Amino acid sequence: MGKVAKEQGVTDPKLHPSLHKMCKKSSHTGNKPLVESLTNKGVMVTQKVRKAQENNRNR
């Protein structure tokens, strides 16, 4: 498990499997699928980036 995951409070799945499942469900990033970028066709980005691209396009 990486340093960032430890700092965010996601437990080690080998030591605490049930607690790990709960932490993953309540993570800050969520489990959202990737969507296609508006600026680069064929590139997948997060929904947050896609929304920012749409807002910048509408200016």
GIRATA-V248918 format. One record per pair of residues at least 12 apart in sequence whose C-alpha atoms are under 7 Angstrom apart, sorted by sequence separation. I is the first residue (numbers start at 0). J is the second residue. D is the distance in Angstrom with one decimal. If there is no record, write none. Layout:
# GIRATA-V248918
i	j	d
I	J	D
I	J	D
This chain:
# GIRATA-V248918
i	j	d
33	45	4.9
34	46	6.3
9	22	5.4
33	46	6.4
36	49	6.1
9	23	6.7
37	52	6.7
